[in-house]
Amino acid sequence: MDRRVKYTKKVIKDTFLSLLEKKNISNISVKELCEMADINRGTFYRYYIDIYDLLKKIEDEFIEEIKNSNSMMHMQEHSIYTFTKEILNIFENNKKLVRVLFSADSNIYFLDEVLEIAYEKCIGNWEKNKHFDDNKELQNSVVFIFNGALGVINYWVKNDFNVSADVLAKYIENYCLGGVNKFIPKKNNL
């Protein structure tokens, strides 16, 4: 890709993300974006159909980065910690984008797609291990674990990435492997 094209697309993307931090996508116009990015509308339309197409292409690009990460490509070779840490590092390196994608006004389909990628990778590996008596238990376990992890990651994003990716990956691994048993007081049998 030509350097000028790459630069123009980066300016469009950065300007769009800045606008999305301040307002809902339905309130952003191509005209406003182009004025802020200091490009003409013809340049915008050369690469994108509309604002929603731009968001979709940004999401698709980010999903591809996650799919192509070493942990996703070789998931069976990684622990929960290393897999999670690599994904969290990608999120940390794209803070502005992640904040927007995790915001309530953003497209929820992005989060579903991230979950779907991890779900498909894990369920195949876990089915091979035969730790579950039936497939429904396996599916429910995977859904429970991933939605819990996503909730923790969402909390992390909403709190401005308040701990390192390393620390959060350790927390998530501990929750996945040990649950919340250490937080729940045991009842004495009297």
C-alpha angles and dihedrals in degrees: 000000000000114000092235092051091048091050093048092050090048091052091049092048095046092047091047092050090049090053092047090055089060105034146018117272091242088063095053118093129197088236092056093046092049093049092051092045091046094232131119122253092246088063091052093049091049088070106022138038094213143323092289091052089052091052091047092050091049090050092047091050091051093046089052090052089053093045091050095049115118092245094054093046093049103024096148089061095055134076120233087258097054093042093049094043093054092050091046090050089055088051092048091050089053100041097148093049093044092050090054095044092049094046119110092242093053130090110288090200089077091064091046090053092051089050092047092053093052093041094054092047095047101041091057092051095044094048088059091056092059094213092141129072093213137019093239091062090050093049093047092048093051092047091049094049096046096045089049091049091047090052091053091048091048090052089050092052093046089052092054097257089299096181130038122269087245094057094044092049089054091050092050093047090050091050092048095048101035105021118208097306094121090057097050116077114236116238119234113235104230 
